[in-house]
Structure formats: structure tokens, C-alpha cells
Amino acid sequence: MKPNYSTTRLANYVSSVMQAVSVNVPPVLFIIFQEEFGVTYGQLGFLVMLTFFIQIGVDFLLARISHKLNLRALMVGCGAFTLVGYILLAAAPHLFPVHTFYGLIFACFFYSAGSGILEVMSSPVNDAIPSSDKGASMGLLHSFYCWGQLAAVLLTTLLLRIVGRENWTWIIVFWMAVPIFDMILYIICPLPPMVSGNENGGVKLSRMSLFWVALLVMICSGASEQAMAQWASMFAQKGLGVSKTLGDIAGPCFFALLMGSGRLIYGIKGDKLRIGRVLVLLGGLCIFSYLLTIFSPSPVLSLIGVGVCGFSVSMMWPGTLVLASKSMPEGGTKLFAMLAMGGDIGCSLGPWISGIVSDTATRQFPAGHFGLAVDQFALRCGMFTAIIFPLLLMFFVPRLKKKDE
């Protein structure tokens, strides 16, 4: 009798939601961290960078040793690490009353490690489940990250209104249900047989030119996505002058909604799309969305730009994974781990560079520059820097496409 992998798919979907919570709930709380604990733009950017830097370390480690570890223990472990991270995040003001930022860093280590494990393992587990359309399956899996991002921002914003900003730690307690549920699912679900990429002495990915192209595309994909996603809430509030509630809903929520819609389209169309050509077009759309967000004189048009950016980056990550796995099927888990590492490098670089540029602009330019307040001008400068990433993506994707074809 063939195993029924429906519970396995559900566990993968919940893990994507869990990662979305880990990545997107803290940015909704950025202004609280800034106003209550004195955290600077640069420190907020560092916190985002650290989130993905830790994931990079986990990606690299698992690329080398995942074949030696028990798959079920890894999948359950990602939920356990995340749960510990949430507990420490909620307790940070009490454990570090003077320097709460250090407590945020400590918590970040654990929930980011959990995200790193599931990021490496959920895609190859999903890929190993028998399916006639791997592209559609991968697109559907990654769409759940977007729905998780949407839920994380909306529910966190709603709960802030209900319980009050001073009780933000109880919101983290609420989100602890997600890793607990994910751990239960991975304990009971069947797991498919996996190709590790270490058979017969291991695959020498570093000797494959296609691998390096795919890695660069993943770096650009992650940076293009997170430079907007991580700063959208604060940009809407301080850069456009809208309220926190409206900023969270019209900024990151709109971004997540259109990113999820794009991945759902990919999940439906799947192999019918010429994904290489689509990625180039989406790179151009991404550049347009950044320019619209930054330079539009209307806050409404700027927020539309945020949403358009979500759609433009929707297929970059899963599309690159599918292209690479088809071209290098022998890469197995090692390939997914290395590409996830590349994506996380981009996810850390994009927001961090934007934060550093914003801090620099805050110090260098006086209020009223170009008719904008200091925060408005600084955040626009930081986001404009991120345009380099979709530009580079448009340059590298045709080379990946040619090699794939």
C-alpha cells in the first residue's frame, strides 16, 4: 500500500506558516522596540540580518551533515527551536531589562535556527513526495509562506489593538501554537525517501557552473523580496505618514497578499509557464514597483507599489529551486540547502543594507530635504539602494535559463 502523504504536505504547509511568523512578526513590532527600548534603525536592520545570517549557518551545516541525521528528528526539531525562540522573545524585557536588544538577539538565534532547518528540509521533502507537476507543488508550498505572512501581520496588528502595545509579549505567546502544532504533525506523518546528494561520495556542486548561477539568482531573489517586506510597515508609517494599523494592513499585508497570489498562480499553472522568461519580466516589474513606492507623490500609489513588489518577487524563490532541481537532480538535499543559504544571504543583505543607508541618510541630511521629513527621506534612500538586486537578477536569469534549456 502506498503511503498517504496528505499529513506530510500539511506539516510542510504549517512549517511555511511558522517561518513566516518568525520572519514577519518582529518587524510589526519594530516601532515598539524603537520607542520603548531605544533600538536604532541600524540595530533593527542588524536584527533582520542576524535572522537570516543564522539561517545561513544552519543551511551550510545541514548541507554537510543532513544525510547523517534522522529526518524526523530534524523536522520536529525545527518546531522545538522555534518554540524556545518565541519563549525567549516574550521574556526578553524581563531577562534583559536594561539592554533588551540583547534579549532580542538571544531569542532571534533560536527561532531563526528553527526557520533555517525547515527552510532546508521542507522543500526537498515536498519535492520527494510523488507528484506529476513539481513546479505546481513547489509553488503551492511556498504560497503558504505568503498566507502565513498575511496572517502574521493582520493578527498581530489586530491583537495589538485589542491587548495594547504594552502587552505585546502576549501576542508572542499566542503564536507559540504554530510550532507546537507543527511538531505534532511531523511526529505522526509519513516521510518520503530522500536523495541527500551525498551518495557515491557526494555531488561536487562547486564544480557546476549552473549551480553558481542559480546561487546568485537566489541571493538576488531573497534581497529583492525582504528589502521591501521587512521595511514595508515602518516605511508606510514613517515614510508615508499613515497610522500603524493602516500601515501594517496596506503595507506588508498587501505585499503578502499579492506575493501569495503570484505563487498560487505558479501552483496552478506550474510547468506550463516558461519560468526563466517569467523571472526576467518579474525582475523588471520589481524595479518598477520600487520606483513607484519611493517616488510617487501619493501615499496610495506608494502602497500600491508595495503590493506590486510582492507579486513581482512571488515566483523568484520557488522558480529558481525548480529550475535548479530539474537541471541537477543528483544534488538532492545538499542542493536545496545551498540554494536556501544563497536565498538567506540575500534576505539578510537587502534589509541590512537598506537600514545602514537609512541611518546614514538620517545623520547626513537635514529635515526638509526635497520637501520630506528626515525619516521619510532616509527610508526612501534605503529602499532605493535595493533596486540593484532585481537588476542583477535580470542579468543572471537568462544565463540560468540558457543552461537549463
N, C-alpha and C positions, 0 to 999 in steps of 0.2 A: 504494500500500500504506500502510495506517495504521500510524503508529509504535507500537511496543510500549513502554509506559511502566512496565513492571514494575520495571526497574532504577531508574527515576526515583523511583518510590514507595519502593523500598528505600533509596535515598540520603536521601530525606526522613525515613524512619523512623530511620536511623542518625544523622541530624543532630539529631533529637529526643533520642536517647540521649546524644549528645555534649553537648547543652545541659544535660541532667540531671546529667551528670558534673561539668560546670563549676559548677553551682549547688549540688550536694549533697555532693560530696566534701569541700570545705573545712570545712563545719560539723561533719563527723565528726571532723575534726582540731582543732576549736576548743579542746578541753581541752588538747591538746598545745601549741598556740600559747600558751594562757594560762599553763600551768605551766612551759614551757621558755623562752618569750620574754617573759613578763610582760605579755601582751596583756590589756586590761581588757574588761569586758562592753561598755562604750561603744565601744571600738575594734572589737570583734567585730561589734557592730551596725553600725558605720560601714563595715566591710568588706563586709557584706551590702548595705548601702545603696549603696556605691560600685559593686558588681557590677551592680546594676540601673540606677544612675544613668548609667553608661557605656552600657548598653544603650539607655537613653532617648535619649542623644545620638546614637547610631547610628540608632535608629528615626527620629528627627527629620530627620537628614541624608539618609537614604535616601528618606524621604517626598518630599524636594525634588529629589533628583538621580538616583534609581534608574533612571529612564527613559533617562538619558543613559549609563548604564554597561552593560557587557556582562554578561548574566545568568550565563553560565557562569563568568566570572571572579569574580563575586560569590560564587557558591556554593562554588567552590574556595577562595576567599579566606577564607571563614568557618572552614574547617578549618585553613588556614595560620596565621591569627591565634590560634586556639585552641592549636595545637601550640606556638607560640612562648610563649604564656602558661604552658603546663604546664612547659616547659623552665625558664622563669624562676622558677616556683613551687618546683620541685625544687632550684634553685640559690640560692634566697633566703638560707638561713642562711650560705652561703659568700660571696655577693656583699655581704650586709649583716650581718656577724657581730655588730655592736653593736646596731643598730636593725633587727632582722629584720622588724618590722612594716612598715617602708618597702619592703622587698623584696616582701612580700605584696601591698602596694598596687600596685607596679610590675607584678607578674605578673597581678594582677586586671585591669589595664587591657587586656591583650591577650586573655585568654581571654573576658572579658566582651564585648569588641568582636566576637569571633567569634560569640558567642551572639546578640548583637544583630543581626548580619547574617542569620543563619539564621532567627531569630525573625520578622524582617520578610518574608523571601523564601520560606521553606518553606511557609507557609500559602497564599499566593497561587499558588505553583507547584502545590501539591496541588489547589487549587480550580480551576486552569485545566486539569487533566487531565480528559478526558471521563468523566463519571460520572452515573448516574441518580439517585443519592442523595448530595447534597453533605454533608448533615448526618452521615450514617454515615461518609463518607470523612474528614471533619474530625475526628470523634470518634475514629476509629481512629488517625489521625496523632498526635493529642495523647495517646492512651493510651500510645504508645511513650515519651513523656517519663516517664510513671509507671513503666514497666518499667525504663527506664534509671535512674531514681531508686532503685528497689528493688535493681537490680544494683550500682549505685554504692555504696550503703550496706552491703549484705551483703558484697560482695567486698572493699571497703576495710576493713571490720571484721575479716573473715577474714584478710586479709593482714597487718593489724596484729598479730594473734595469732601469725601464722607468722614474720614477719620482725622483730617487735618495734617498739615505739613509737619507738625511737631511729633506726630505718631507714625512717621514714615517707616520705622523699623517693623511695625506690624504688617505692613504690606509685603516685606520680605518673608515674614513668617507665612503669609498666605501663599506665596509662590513655592514654598517648600513642598507642597503637594505634588508638583510636577515631577521632581526627581524621585520621590517615593513611588509614584505610580509607574514610572519608567523602570525602576529597579524590579518591581513585581513582575512586569511584563517580560523582561529579559530573563528572569528566573524560570518562567514557565513555558516560554516559546521554544519551538524547534529552531535550530540554527543550520543553515546550509553548509555543505562542504566548501572550503575556501582554497583558492590558489594564493600562496603567500608571496610568490616572487623570489623565494629563496631556494626553490628546488634546483637540483643539479648544480649546486654551488652558488646560486643566486644570479639575478639578472644585472648586468652592468649598465644601469640606466645612464650613468655619466658618459658612456661612450656613444650614446644615441643622440644625434643632433636634434631629432624631433622632440626628445624629452626636454632639452634646454629651451626650445621654442615654446613648448607647452607651459613650462615653468614660468617663463617671462610673461606669457599671456595671463596666467593665474595671478601673478603679482599685480599686474595692471587691473585685472578684474576686481580683486579684493580692495585695492586702493580706490578705484572709481566708485565702488559701492559704499564703503564705510566712511570716506571723507565727507559724503553727503549725509549718510544715515546717522552718524554719531553726533554731528553738529546741527542737524535739522531743527531740533527742538529749541536749542539756545539761539540759533540764528533767527528763527521765527519770532522769538520773544524779544531779544535784544537787538537783532539786526533789522527787524521789520516793525517792532513796537507793538505786537499783538499780545493778548493775555496768555498766561501759561496754559490754560485749558485749550484755548483756540490754537495756540502754537503747537501743542502736542498732537492735537487731532488733525490739524491742517498740514502739519509738517511731517513728522515721522510716520503717522498713521496713513496719510495719503501716499507717502513713499512706499510703505509696506503693502498697501492695497494694490497698487499698480505693479509692484515687483512680483507679488504673488499671482496676479492676473497673467503677467507675462510668462511665468513659469508654468501656470496651468495651461496656457495655450501650447507651450512646448510639450507638456504632458499629454495633451490631446493630439497634436499634430505629429510629435515625435520625429520619426525617421523621414517624414515627408518634407521636412524643412532642410534646406541646404545650409546647415548651421554655420559653416565658415563664412559664407556671404552674409548671412543674417548678423553675425557678430560684428562685421565691419560696419554695416548700416547702423547697428545699435551703438557702436562707438561714436559715430557722427552725431547721433541723436543725444548721446550723453553729453557731448561737448555743448551742443545747443542748449540742453537743459541747464547746465551750469551757468552759461552766459545769461539765459533768461532769468534765472534765480538771482544772480548777482546784480545785473544792470537794469532790470525792469524798474521803472518808476512807480509801479503799482504793486502793493503787497499781495494782492490777489494773483497777479501774474507770476510773481516770485514764488508763491506757494504752488502754483500750477507747475512751475519749473521743477520744484522738489519732487512732485509726483511723477512727472515725465522722466526724471532721472531714475526713479525706482523701476519704471518699465524698461528703460534703456539698459540697465545692468542686470535685468532678470535672468537672461539666458547665458550670461558670460561664464559664470562658475560651472553650472551643470553642463553646458555645451562643450566647454573645454575638457571636462572629465570624460564625456562620451567620446569625443574625437580621439583623445589620448588612449583610452582603454581599447578602442577598436584598432588603433594602429599598433599598440603594444600590449596585446592581450596577455603576454607572458609576464608582464610587470606585476600583476596581482596586487596584493595589499601594499607592497612596497611602493608601487607607482602612485596609488591613491594617497599614501602617506606623504610622499614627497611633493605631490601637487597640492595637497592640503597645506603643507608647510609653505609653499610658494604663495598660496592664497592668503594665508595668515600674515606673511611678511607684508603683502600689500595692504591688508586690513590694518596693520599696525602703522605702516609708513604714512598712509593717506591722512588719517585724523591727527597723527602726531605732528607731521609737517605743517598741516593747516593750523594747529594750535600754536606752534612755535612762531609761524608767520603772524598770526593774530596778536600774540603777545608783543612781538617786535613792533607791529604797527601801532599798538596801544601806547608804547613808550615813545615812538618816534614822531607821531603825527598828532597835532593838537585837535581839540574839538572844533567842529565846524568845517573840517576839510571836505571839499566837494559838497558842502551843504549837509554833511552827515555828522552825527554824534560819534565820539571815539569808538564805542563798541560796534556801532553799525559799520563804520569804515573798516575797523580791524577784522571783523568776521568776514566781510566781503573779500578782503585781501587774502585771508587764509583759504577761503574756498576757491578763489581764482587760481591759486597755486596748484590745486588738484587737477586742473584741466590737462596737465601733462600726461596723466595716466591713461585716459581714453585715447589721447593722441598716439601714445606708444602702442596701445592695444591695436589700433587700426594699422599700425606699421607691421606688427608681428603676426597677426592672424592670417594674412594671405600666405605667409611662409609656412605656417602650420597647415593651412588648407592645401597648399600645393603638395606638401609631403604626404598628407593624408590621402589625397587623390592619386 
